[in-house]
Amino acid sequence: MSAESPGARDRIGRMRRSFRAWRWQRPFWAGLLTLLAGLPIMYFPYNNFSAGGFTINLSTTAGSASLIIGVLLVILGLTMWFQPVVRVFAGVASILLGLVSLPVSNIGGFLMGFLLALFGGGMSVAWAPGETPSAQPAKGSGAAPKGDEDGDSVPEPAGAVAAPDQESTNGRHRAG
């Protein structure tokens, strides 16, 4: 007898499949990168590093601006997850906030937050929702050619097959 019940395995599998379906309907990775971009931008201006006997304080006069930029990036990352309709706005806003964080927040959180904001924003702008699979047959798998009364197939006229915008026929260019 096993210690693991099949009910728990089914439940975990069902939760995993539902998370995967949720994740594929929105720019998940773009939102995650944007959310992670806000953390170093918020963290470094308020942290004191201790190296041996030295304490290094990274706070600047723009510490509150760093906090605002970091919080906005986290909110934009969550917006990408829960409101995928505004993904282009959120992506452009996160790119702009990442650029503003360079002079304001310790070189954009030592380039970590800056790069994450740029990649997350770019991925959000470039993401497009996938097409839902339909029950239409694949191209080229149409009905069989119509036959005449004897059962023979009727050939199509020579010009009926090629589309006017088709540049090649059987691997050869029209001019060649």
C-alpha positions in Angstrom: 0.0 0.0 0.0 1.4 3.4 -0.9 1.6 6.4 1.4 0.4 8.7 -1.3 -3.3 8.6 -2.2 -4.4 8.9 -5.8 -6.8 11.6 -4.8 -4.0 14.0 -3.9 -2.1 13.3 -7.1 -5.3 14.0 -9.1 -5.9 17.2 -7.2 -2.3 18.4 -7.7 -2.4 17.5 -11.4 -5.7 19.4 -11.8 -4.3 22.5 -10.0 -1.2 22.4 -12.2 -3.3 22.2 -15.4 -5.5 25.0 -14.3 -2.5 27.2 -13.4 -0.9 26.4 -16.8 -4.2 27.4 -18.5 -4.3 30.7 -16.4 -0.6 31.4 -17.2 -1.0 31.0 -20.9 -3.9 33.5 -21.1 -1.7 36.4 -20.0 1.8 37.7 -20.2 2.9 35.8 -17.1 6.7 36.0 -17.5 6.6 39.6 -18.4 4.6 40.3 -15.2 7.0 38.3 -13.1 10.1 40.1 -14.5 8.4 43.5 -14.0 7.4 42.6 -10.5 10.9 41.4 -9.7 12.3 44.6 -11.2 10.6 46.7 -8.5 12.3 44.8 -5.6 15.9 45.9 -6.1 14.9 49.4 -7.0 13.0 49.7 -3.7 15.5 47.7 -1.6 18.9 49.3 -2.2 18.2 52.9 -1.3 16.9 51.9 2.2 19.6 49.2 3.0 22.9 49.6 4.8 25.6 47.2 3.7 28.2 46.2 6.2 31.6 45.1 4.9 34.0 44.3 7.7 34.0 47.4 9.9 32.6 49.7 7.3 29.0 50.5 6.9 27.9 51.7 3.4 24.7 53.7 3.2 23.2 53.8 -0.2 20.3 56.2 0.6 20.0 59.2 -1.6 17.9 62.3 -1.6 15.7 60.5 -4.2 14.9 57.6 -1.8 11.2 58.3 -1.9 11.3 58.4 -5.7 13.0 55.0 -5.7 10.2 53.7 -3.4 7.5 55.1 -5.7 9.2 53.6 -8.8 9.6 50.2 -7.2 6.0 50.1 -6.0 4.7 51.2 -9.4 6.7 48.4 -11.1 5.3 45.8 -8.7 1.8 47.1 -9.4 2.4 47.0 -13.1 3.6 43.4 -12.9 0.5 42.4 -11.0 -1.6 44.4 -13.6 0.0 42.3 -16.4 -1.2 39.2 -14.6 -4.7 40.2 -13.6 -5.6 42.7 -16.4 -3.9 41.4 -19.5 -6.0 43.7 -21.7 -3.8 46.7 -20.6 -0.6 44.8 -21.3 0.7 47.4 -23.8 0.2 50.3 -21.4 1.8 48.4 -18.5 4.7 47.3 -20.7 5.4 50.9 -21.9 5.0 52.3 -18.4 7.4 49.7 -17.0 10.0 50.5 -19.7 9.7 54.2 -18.9 10.0 53.6 -15.1 13.0 51.4 -15.7 14.7 54.2 -17.6 13.8 56.8 -15.0 15.3 54.5 -12.3 18.7 54.9 -13.8 19.4 58.4 -12.5 17.0 58.3 -9.6 17.7 55.0 -7.9 21.3 53.9 -7.7 21.7 53.2 -11.4 18.4 51.4 -11.5 19.0 49.1 -8.6 22.6 48.4 -9.8 21.2 47.6 -13.3 19.3 44.6 -11.9 16.0 46.4 -11.6 16.6 48.4 -14.8 17.3 45.3 -17.0 14.4 43.4 -15.5 12.0 46.3 -16.1 13.2 46.6 -19.7 12.9 42.9 -20.5 9.5 42.6 -18.7 8.1 45.7 -20.4 9.3 44.5 -23.8 7.8 41.1 -23.3 4.5 42.6 -22.2 4.3 44.8 -25.3 5.2 41.9 -27.6 2.9 39.4 -26.0 -0.3 38.6 -27.9 -3.1 36.2 -26.8 -3.0 32.8 -28.5 -5.7 31.7 -30.8 -8.2 29.2 -29.5 -8.1 25.9 -31.4 -11.1 25.4 -33.6 -12.7 22.4 -35.2 -11.8 23.6 -38.7 -10.0 21.1 -41.0 -6.4 21.8 -41.9 -5.6 23.6 -45.2 -5.4 21.2 -48.1 -7.6 18.6 -46.6 -10.7 19.6 -48.4 -13.3 17.4 -50.0 -12.2 14.9 -52.7 -12.5 16.2 -56.3 -15.9 16.0 -57.8 -16.4 13.2 -60.3 -18.6 12.9 -63.3 -21.2 10.2 -63.7 -18.6 7.5 -64.5 -16.7 8.1 -61.3 -13.7 9.7 -63.0 -12.3 12.9 -61.5 -12.7 16.1 -63.4 -9.4 18.0 -63.7 -9.4 21.7 -62.8 -8.3 24.3 -65.3 -4.6 25.2 -65.2 -5.1 28.7 -64.0 -7.5 27.8 -61.2 -5.0 26.4 -58.8 -2.4 29.2 -58.6 -3.4 32.3 -56.6 -2.6 35.6 -58.2 -0.3 36.6 -55.3 1.6 33.3 -55.3 5.3 33.9 -56.1 6.3 30.4 -56.9 4.9 27.2 -58.4 6.4 23.8 -57.6 9.5 25.4 -56.1 10.2 27.5 -59.2 9.9 31.3 -59.5 7.3 32.6 -62.0 9.9 34.3 -64.1 12.2 31.2 -64.2 
